[in-house]
Amino acid sequence: MSNSSKKSSFLSTSSSAAAVQSAGNATIGNNHQNNIQSTFRKKPIPVGQKGIELQAHINSTLGNNGSLREAVKLPKGEDELEWIAVNVVDFFNALVFLYDVVNTEHCTEKTCPTMCAGPKFEYRWMDGEEIMKPMECSAPVYCGYLFRWVEKQIDDEKIFPKKQGDAFPQDFKKRVKKIATRLFRVYAHLYHSHFKIICALQAEKHLNTIFKHFVYFAVEFSLISSEEMMPLRELVDGVLQAP
């Protein structure tokens, strides 16, 4: 469980809701591959054949210019926990890729000595296993801890079942809320600290689309508290209020 301490509130207009729009894959140079992607490989879809079918439903909906608002809704007759599991793994894979775009050259111990989202919000890492007390650390160190923490849970079949029909743990929704909350913090850091370089790399449409999808899903299933969204309040409100 990581702690956040408020320091100041600001969101650049360059990353306002007006910038959020539907987009395909952004053009991202191969020279930005680094140890994040080599360490964290794309995680497979959970819940077996059912997960593959649910993933196909997501791709079909988005591929046909479907509404992101509609794409996040639980398909009729499907299990809510299976739907959440498939989407959370998808969001994790996407965020690891996005963070990898800036990690090597632009999100370093030197450029980002603390994990923050603007001048008002700072995040400290604690997982209750390896790190028992909130620890101040740089953004790349925080993200490394976070991605390993999420990956460990996704790889645990007792938490994210790999076979269709296997039971989810009773605290699955609670675990997913914590995962979603922490993934949101990485988005907050990217927007506040690295949006200019992401634009320079022509990846902003990709970032905006995935973030918009993530926000709709998190709100639909009440995965992130309003307080945790404060670092990107203006952007989130713009997403939710857009037609």
C-alpha positions as CSV (number, residue, x, y, z in Angstrom):
1,M,0.0,0.0,0.0
2,S,1.6,3.2,-1.1
3,N,0.9,6.5,0.6
4,S,0.3,9.8,-1.2
5,S,1.0,13.2,0.3
6,K,-0.5,16.3,-1.2
7,K,1.9,19.1,-2.2
8,S,0.1,21.3,-4.9
9,S,-2.5,21.1,-7.7
10,F,-1.9,21.8,-11.3
11,L,-2.8,20.2,-14.6
12,S,-1.3,21.7,-17.8
13,T,-3.8,22.7,-20.4
14,S,-1.8,20.7,-22.9
15,S,-3.1,17.6,-21.3
16,S,-6.7,18.7,-20.8
17,A,-9.7,16.7,-21.9
18,A,-9.7,18.5,-25.2
19,A,-6.6,16.5,-26.1
20,V,-8.3,13.2,-25.4
21,Q,-9.5,11.6,-28.6
22,S,-9.9,8.2,-30.2
23,A,-6.8,7.0,-32.0
24,G,-5.0,4.0,-33.3
25,N,-1.5,3.0,-32.5
26,A,0.9,5.8,-32.2
27,T,4.3,5.8,-33.9
28,I,6.9,5.0,-31.3
29,G,10.6,4.7,-32.1
30,N,12.3,1.4,-31.6
31,N,15.2,3.3,-29.9
32,H,13.0,3.6,-26.7
33,Q,13.0,-0.1,-25.9
34,N,14.6,-0.7,-22.5
35,N,14.8,-2.9,-19.4
36,I,11.2,-2.3,-18.4
37,Q,9.8,-4.3,-21.4
38,S,12.6,-6.8,-21.2
39,T,11.7,-7.4,-17.6
40,F,7.9,-7.3,-17.8
41,R,6.7,-9.4,-20.7
42,K,3.1,-9.1,-21.9
43,K,0.9,-11.0,-19.5
44,P,-1.5,-13.7,-21.0
45,I,-5.2,-13.3,-20.8
46,P,-6.7,-15.0,-17.7
47,V,-9.7,-17.4,-17.3
48,G,-8.8,-19.5,-20.3
49,Q,-11.0,-19.7,-23.4
50,K,-13.6,-17.4,-21.8
51,G,-10.9,-14.8,-21.4
52,I,-10.0,-15.1,-25.0
53,E,-13.6,-14.6,-26.0
54,L,-14.0,-11.6,-23.7
55,Q,-10.8,-10.1,-25.2
56,A,-12.2,-10.7,-28.7
57,H,-15.3,-8.8,-27.6
58,I,-13.3,-5.8,-26.4
59,N,-11.2,-5.8,-29.7
60,S,-14.3,-6.1,-31.8
61,T,-16.1,-3.3,-30.0
62,L,-13.2,-0.9,-30.2
63,G,-12.2,-1.9,-33.7
64,N,-15.6,-1.1,-35.1
65,N,-15.4,2.5,-33.8
66,G,-17.5,1.6,-30.9
67,S,-18.1,3.9,-28.0
68,L,-15.5,3.5,-25.2
69,R,-18.4,4.1,-22.7
70,E,-20.2,1.1,-24.1
71,A,-17.0,-1.0,-24.5
72,V,-16.4,-1.0,-20.8
73,K,-19.9,-2.3,-19.8
74,L,-20.3,-5.9,-18.7
75,P,-21.5,-7.9,-21.7
76,K,-24.8,-9.5,-21.1
77,G,-24.7,-12.9,-19.4
78,E,-21.0,-12.6,-18.6
79,D,-19.3,-12.9,-15.1
80,E,-18.3,-9.6,-13.7
81,L,-15.1,-10.8,-12.1
82,E,-13.9,-12.5,-15.3
83,W,-14.6,-9.3,-17.2
84,I,-12.7,-7.2,-14.7
85,A,-9.8,-9.7,-14.7
86,V,-9.4,-9.6,-18.5
87,N,-9.5,-5.8,-18.7
88,V,-7.1,-5.3,-15.8
89,V,-4.5,-7.5,-17.4
90,D,-5.1,-5.6,-20.6
91,F,-4.6,-2.2,-18.9
92,F,-1.5,-3.4,-17.2
93,N,0.1,-4.5,-20.4
94,A,-0.8,-1.2,-22.1
95,L,0.6,0.9,-19.3
96,V,3.9,-1.0,-19.1
97,F,4.3,-0.3,-22.8
98,L,3.5,3.4,-22.4
99,Y,5.8,3.9,-19.5
100,D,8.6,2.2,-21.5
101,V,8.3,5.0,-24.0
102,V,9.8,7.5,-21.5
103,N,11.6,5.3,-19.0
104,T,15.2,5.0,-20.3
105,E,15.9,8.6,-21.3
106,H,13.2,10.7,-19.7
107,C,12.1,9.1,-16.4
108,T,15.3,8.5,-14.5
109,E,16.7,8.8,-11.0
110,K,18.0,12.3,-12.1
111,T,14.9,13.7,-13.8
112,C,12.3,12.2,-11.4
113,P,14.0,11.8,-8.0
114,T,10.5,11.4,-6.4
115,M,7.4,9.6,-7.7
116,C,5.0,12.5,-8.0
117,A,2.1,14.0,-10.0
118,G,2.8,17.7,-10.1
119,P,3.9,19.7,-7.1
120,K,1.1,18.7,-4.8
121,F,1.1,14.9,-5.0
122,E,3.9,12.5,-4.0
123,Y,3.6,8.8,-3.8
124,R,5.7,6.5,-1.5
125,W,6.0,2.7,-1.9
126,M,4.9,0.1,0.5
127,D,3.7,-3.4,-0.3
128,G,3.5,-5.0,3.1
129,E,5.8,-7.8,2.1
130,E,9.3,-6.6,1.0
131,I,8.7,-2.9,1.9
132,M,7.0,-2.7,5.3
133,K,7.0,1.1,5.7
134,P,6.2,3.9,3.2
135,M,9.4,4.5,1.3
136,E,10.3,7.6,-0.6
137,C,11.8,6.7,-4.0
138,S,12.3,7.9,-7.5
139,A,9.6,7.4,-10.2
140,P,11.5,4.6,-12.0
141,V,12.1,2.7,-8.8
142,Y,8.4,3.2,-7.7
143,C,7.2,2.0,-11.1
144,G,9.5,-1.0,-11.0
145,Y,8.2,-2.0,-7.6
146,L,4.6,-1.4,-8.8
147,F,4.9,-3.4,-12.0
148,R,6.6,-6.4,-10.2
149,W,3.8,-6.2,-7.5
150,V,1.1,-6.3,-10.1
151,E,2.8,-9.0,-12.2
152,K,3.2,-11.2,-9.1
153,Q,-0.6,-11.1,-8.5
154,I,-1.5,-11.7,-12.2
155,D,0.9,-14.7,-12.3
156,D,-0.8,-16.1,-9.1
157,E,-3.5,-18.5,-10.3
158,K,-5.2,-18.3,-6.9
159,I,-5.8,-14.5,-7.6
160,F,-6.1,-14.4,-11.4
161,P,-7.4,-17.9,-12.4
162,K,-5.9,-19.2,-15.7
163,K,-8.7,-21.7,-16.3
164,Q,-12.3,-21.0,-17.0
165,G,-14.5,-21.9,-14.1
166,D,-11.9,-21.6,-11.4
167,A,-13.0,-19.5,-8.5
168,F,-11.7,-16.0,-7.8
169,P,-10.7,-15.2,-4.2
170,Q,-13.2,-13.4,-2.0
171,D,-11.1,-10.3,-1.9
172,F,-10.5,-10.1,-5.6
173,K,-12.4,-6.8,-6.1
174,K,-10.5,-5.3,-3.2
175,R,-7.2,-6.4,-4.8
176,V,-8.2,-5.0,-8.2
177,K,-9.1,-1.7,-6.7
178,K,-5.6,-1.4,-5.2
179,I,-4.1,-2.4,-8.5
180,A,-6.2,0.2,-10.5
181,T,-5.4,2.9,-8.0
182,R,-1.7,2.4,-8.3
183,L,-1.9,2.2,-12.1
184,F,-3.7,5.5,-12.1
185,R,-0.7,7.0,-10.3
186,V,1.6,6.1,-13.1
187,Y,-0.8,7.8,-15.6
188,A,-0.8,10.9,-13.3
189,H,3.0,10.9,-13.3
190,L,3.1,10.5,-17.1
191,Y,0.7,13.4,-17.7
192,H,2.3,15.8,-15.2
193,S,6.0,15.0,-15.8
194,H,6.3,13.6,-19.3
195,F,3.4,14.8,-21.5
196,K,5.6,17.1,-23.6
197,I,8.1,14.3,-24.5
198,I,5.2,11.9,-25.2
199,C,3.8,14.5,-27.6
200,A,7.3,14.9,-29.2
201,L,7.3,11.1,-29.7
202,Q,3.9,11.3,-31.3
203,A,2.4,9.0,-28.7
204,E,-0.1,11.3,-27.1
205,K,-3.1,10.0,-28.9
206,H,-2.3,6.5,-27.9
207,L,-1.8,7.6,-24.3
208,N,-5.0,9.7,-24.3
209,T,-7.1,6.9,-25.8
210,I,-5.9,4.2,-23.4
211,F,-6.3,6.6,-20.4
212,K,-9.8,7.4,-21.4
213,H,-10.7,3.7,-21.7
214,F,-9.1,3.1,-18.3
215,V,-11.1,5.9,-16.6
216,Y,-14.4,4.8,-18.1
217,F,-13.7,1.3,-16.9
218,A,-12.6,2.4,-13.4
219,V,-15.7,4.5,-13.0
220,E,-18.0,1.8,-14.3
221,F,-16.9,-0.7,-11.7
222,S,-16.0,1.8,-8.9
223,L,-12.3,0.8,-8.8
224,I,-10.7,4.2,-8.0
225,S,-11.9,6.7,-5.4
226,S,-12.5,10.3,-6.3
227,E,-9.7,11.4,-3.9
228,E,-7.2,9.2,-5.7
229,M,-8.2,10.9,-9.0
230,M,-7.4,14.4,-7.7
231,P,-4.0,14.8,-9.4
232,L,-5.8,14.5,-12.8
233,R,-9.2,15.9,-11.7
234,E,-9.5,18.3,-14.6
235,L,-8.6,15.7,-17.1
236,V,-10.9,13.0,-15.6
237,D,-13.8,15.4,-15.4
238,G,-13.3,16.3,-19.1
239,V,-13.3,12.6,-20.0
240,L,-16.4,11.9,-18.1
241,Q,-18.3,15.0,-19.3
242,A,-17.4,14.6,-23.0
243,P,-20.3,13.6,-25.2
